[in-house]
Amino acid sequence: QVQLVESGGGLVQPGGSLSVSCAASGNIFSIGAFGWYRQVPGKQRELVATINRPGTKTYADFVKGRASISRDDAKNTMSLQMNNLMPEDSAVYYCHAEVWVTEGIREYWGQGTQVIVSS
């Protein structure tokens, strides 16, 4: 079984910065795409950023220029640095990974970490 555990959420003031991290553990051969999604109550979960194994990064328009995603394949970890945070960035942030396991490739989600941007 594979687990994704997020960390680093919390309360930050508007204009501030925050980093959230995701650690994957379990019976992992390798991780393909890593990504961050976010969700607020009453809305669908939306993509924030992804990074694939060669290191290609994609960002949602609402975080372009304010976020940086990175990964460490030796540690099976991924991080998202967000700057100039706005109240509308408040959400539960979820880690997502495409993981090669014994049975093939599977998708996994973390439990989420809350980010609140408020003064």
Phi and psi restraints in degrees (value plus and minus 20) as a CYANA .aco file:
   2 VAL   PHI    -135.8   -95.8
   2 VAL   PSI     118.7   158.7
   3 GLN   PHI    -143.5  -103.5
   3 GLN   PSI     120.6   160.6
   4 LEU   PHI    -135.0   -95.0
   4 LEU   PSI     106.6   146.6
   5 VAL   PHI    -143.3  -103.3
   5 VAL   PSI     100.2   140.2
   6 GLU   PHI    -111.3   -71.3
   6 GLU   PSI     135.3   175.3
   7 SER   PHI    -172.4  -132.4
   7 SER   PSI     142.9   182.9
   8 GLY   PHI      82.1   122.1
   8 GLY   PSI     -23.9    16.1
   9 GLY   PHI     -90.8   -50.8
   9 GLY   PSI     154.8   194.8
  10 GLY   PHI     135.7   175.7
  10 GLY   PSI    -182.6  -142.6
  11 LEU   PHI    -119.1   -79.1
  11 LEU   PSI     111.6   151.6
  12 VAL   PHI    -160.6  -120.6
  12 VAL   PSI     128.2   168.2
  13 GLN   PHI     -98.8   -58.8
  13 GLN   PSI     132.9   172.9
  14 PRO   PHI     -74.6   -34.6
  14 PRO   PSI     116.6   156.6
  15 GLY   PHI      69.1   109.1
  15 GLY   PSI     -28.6    11.4
  16 GLY   PHI    -104.6   -64.6
  16 GLY   PSI    -196.2  -156.2
  17 SER   PHI    -145.9  -105.9
  17 SER   PSI     136.0   176.0
  18 LEU   PHI    -173.8  -133.8
  18 LEU   PSI     126.9   166.9
  19 SER   PHI    -142.6  -102.6
  19 SER   PSI     111.8   151.8
  20 VAL   PHI    -136.4   -96.4
  20 VAL   PSI     123.8   163.8
  21 SER   PHI    -146.3  -106.3
  21 SER   PSI     138.1   178.1
  22 CYS   PHI    -156.2  -116.2
  22 CYS   PSI     109.8   149.8
  23 ALA   PHI    -138.7   -98.7
  23 ALA   PSI     106.7   146.7
  24 ALA   PHI    -120.9   -80.9
  24 ALA   PSI     118.3   158.3
  25 SER   PHI    -162.7  -122.7
  25 SER   PSI     140.0   180.0
  26 GLY   PHI     103.4   143.4
  26 GLY   PSI    -178.1  -138.1
  27 ASN   PHI    -104.4   -64.4
  27 ASN   PSI      58.3    98.3
  28 ILE   PHI    -128.6   -88.6
  28 ILE   PSI     106.6   146.6
  29 PHE   PHI    -104.6   -64.6
  29 PHE   PSI     -68.4   -28.4
  30 SER   PHI    -185.2  -145.2
  30 SER   PSI     144.5   184.5
  31 ILE   PHI    -135.3   -95.3
  31 ILE   PSI     108.2   148.2
  32 GLY   PHI    -102.9   -62.9
  32 GLY   PSI    -130.5   -90.5
  33 ALA   PHI     -96.9   -56.9
  33 ALA   PSI     117.5   157.5
  34 PHE   PHI    -134.3   -94.3
  34 PHE   PSI     124.6   164.6
  35 GLY   PHI    -175.4  -135.4
  35 GLY   PSI     140.7   180.7
  36 TRP   PHI    -136.5   -96.5
  36 TRP   PSI     115.2   155.2
  37 TYR   PHI    -146.1  -106.1
  37 TYR   PSI     142.8   182.8
  38 ARG   PHI    -160.6  -120.6
  38 ARG   PSI     137.0   177.0
  39 GLN   PHI    -169.6  -129.6
  39 GLN   PSI     117.5   157.5
  40 VAL   PHI    -134.4   -94.4
  40 VAL   PSI     135.1   175.1
  41 PRO   PHI     -75.6   -35.6
  41 PRO   PSI     113.1   153.1
  42 GLY   PHI      66.8   106.8
  42 GLY   PSI     -23.2    16.8
  43 LYS   PHI    -143.4  -103.4
  43 LYS   PSI     140.0   180.0
  44 GLN   PHI     -93.8   -53.8
  44 GLN   PSI     133.3   173.3
  45 ARG   PHI     -86.5   -46.5
  45 ARG   PSI     116.5   156.5
  46 GLU   PHI    -146.2  -106.2
  46 GLU   PSI     129.6   169.6
  47 LEU   PHI     -91.6   -51.6
  47 LEU   PSI     116.2   156.2
  48 VAL   PHI    -125.1   -85.1
  48 VAL   PSI     -72.6   -32.6
  49 ALA   PHI    -182.3  -142.3
  49 ALA   PSI     131.9   171.9
  50 THR   PHI    -156.0  -116.0
  50 THR   PSI     137.4   177.4
  51 ILE   PHI    -163.5  -123.5
  51 ILE   PSI     104.8   144.8
  52 ASN   PHI    -113.7   -73.7
  52 ASN   PSI     159.9   199.9
  53 ARG   PHI     -84.0   -44.0
  53 ARG   PSI     -58.7   -18.7
  54 PRO   PHI     -88.3   -48.3
  54 PRO   PSI     -28.4    11.6
  55 GLY   PHI      79.6   119.6
  55 GLY   PSI     -11.0    29.0
  56 THR   PHI     -90.9   -50.9
  56 THR   PSI     110.8   150.8
  57 LYS   PHI    -132.2   -92.2
  57 LYS   PSI     122.3   162.3
  58 THR   PHI    -151.1  -111.1
  58 THR   PSI     126.4   166.4
  59 TYR   PHI    -151.7  -111.7
  59 TYR   PSI     124.5   164.5
  60 ALA   PHI     -87.4   -47.4
  60 ALA   PSI     131.4   171.4
  61 ASP   PHI     -76.9   -36.9
  61 ASP   PSI     -53.6   -13.6
  62 PHE   PHI     -94.0   -54.0
  62 PHE   PSI     -29.7    10.3
  63 VAL   PHI    -138.8   -98.8
  63 VAL   PSI     -23.2    16.8
  64 LYS   PHI     -76.6   -36.6
  64 LYS   PSI     111.3   151.3
  65 GLY   PHI      64.7   104.7
  65 GLY   PSI     -28.7    11.3
  66 ARG   PHI    -138.7   -98.7
  66 ARG   PSI     -26.6    13.4
  67 ALA   PHI    -154.3  -114.3
  67 ALA   PSI     134.0   174.0
  68 SER   PHI    -161.9  -121.9
  68 SER   PSI     103.2   143.2
  69 ILE   PHI    -124.7   -84.7
  69 ILE   PSI     123.5   163.5
  70 SER   PHI    -166.5  -126.5
  70 SER   PSI     143.5   183.5
  71 ARG   PHI    -163.7  -123.7
  71 ARG   PSI     135.2   175.2
  72 ASP   PHI    -148.1  -108.1
  72 ASP   PSI      81.1   121.1
  73 ASP   PHI     -91.0   -51.0
  73 ASP   PSI     -42.9    -2.9
  74 ALA   PHI     -89.0   -49.0
  74 ALA   PSI     -48.7    -8.7
  75 LYS   PHI    -128.3   -88.3
  75 LYS   PSI     -22.5    17.5
  76 ASN   PHI      35.5    75.5
  76 ASN   PSI      26.9    66.9
  77 THR   PHI    -146.4  -106.4
  77 THR   PSI     139.5   179.5
  78 MET   PHI    -164.8  -124.8
  78 MET   PSI     127.7   167.7
  79 SER   PHI    -156.0  -116.0
  79 SER   PSI     134.6   174.6
  80 LEU   PHI    -151.5  -111.5
  80 LEU   PSI      98.0   138.0
  81 GLN   PHI    -118.8   -78.8
  81 GLN   PSI     105.8   145.8
  82 MET   PHI    -141.5  -101.5
  82 MET   PSI     113.0   153.0
  83 ASN   PHI    -139.5   -99.5
  83 ASN   PSI     144.8   184.8
  84 ASN   PHI      28.3    68.3
  84 ASN   PSI      30.6    70.6
  85 LEU   PHI     -87.3   -47.3
  85 LEU   PSI     126.4   166.4
  86 MET   PHI    -141.6  -101.6
  86 MET   PSI     137.7   177.7
  87 PRO   PHI     -73.8   -33.8
  87 PRO   PSI     -52.6   -12.6
  88 GLU   PHI     -92.6   -52.6
  88 GLU   PSI     -26.0    14.0
  89 ASP   PHI    -102.4   -62.4
  89 ASP   PSI     -27.7    12.3
  90 SER   PHI     -83.3   -43.3
  90 SER   PSI     107.8   147.8
  91 ALA   PHI    -198.0  -158.0
  91 ALA   PSI     152.5   192.5
  92 VAL   PHI    -110.4   -70.4
  92 VAL   PSI     105.3   145.3
  93 TYR   PHI    -120.1   -80.1
  93 TYR   PSI     108.2   148.2
  94 TYR   PHI    -134.8   -94.8
  94 TYR   PSI     117.7   157.7
  95 CYS   PHI    -108.2   -68.2
  95 CYS   PSI     119.6   159.6
  96 HIS   PHI    -152.7  -112.7
  96 HIS   PSI     121.3   161.3
  97 ALA   PHI    -164.7  -124.7
  97 ALA   PSI     123.2   163.2
  98 GLU   PHI    -119.1   -79.1
  98 GLU   PSI      93.4   133.4
  99 VAL   PHI    -138.3   -98.3
  99 VAL   PSI     110.8   150.8
 100 TRP   PHI    -103.1   -63.1
 100 TRP   PSI      96.6   136.6
 101 VAL   PHI    -140.8  -100.8
 101 VAL   PSI    -195.2  -155.2
 102 THR   PHI     -76.1   -36.1
 102 THR   PSI     -57.3   -17.3
 103 GLU   PHI    -106.5   -66.5
 103 GLU   PSI     -22.4    17.6
 104 GLY   PHI     105.9   145.9
 104 GLY   PSI    -173.7  -133.7
 105 ILE   PHI    -115.5   -75.5
 105 ILE   PSI     114.5   154.5
 106 ARG   PHI    -152.0  -112.0
 106 ARG   PSI     134.8   174.8
 107 GLU   PHI    -122.7   -82.7
 107 GLU   PSI     119.6   159.6
 108 TYR   PHI    -153.7  -113.7
 108 TYR   PSI     132.0   172.0
 109 TRP   PHI    -146.0  -106.0
 109 TRP   PSI     126.1   166.1
 110 GLY   PHI    -103.0   -63.0
 110 GLY   PSI     157.9   197.9
 111 GLN   PHI    -102.3   -62.3
 111 GLN   PSI     -35.8     4.2
 112 GLY   PHI      80.3   120.3
 112 GLY   PSI     130.6   170.6
 113 THR   PHI    -153.7  -113.7
 113 THR   PSI     113.3   153.3
 114 GLN   PHI    -101.4   -61.4
 114 GLN   PSI     112.2   152.2
 115 VAL   PHI    -139.6   -99.6
 115 VAL   PSI     104.7   144.7
 116 ILE   PHI    -142.1  -102.1
 116 ILE   PSI     103.2   143.2
 117 VAL   PHI    -129.6   -89.6
 117 VAL   PSI      89.4   129.4
 118 SER   PHI    -179.1  -139.1
 118 SER   PSI     128.8   168.8
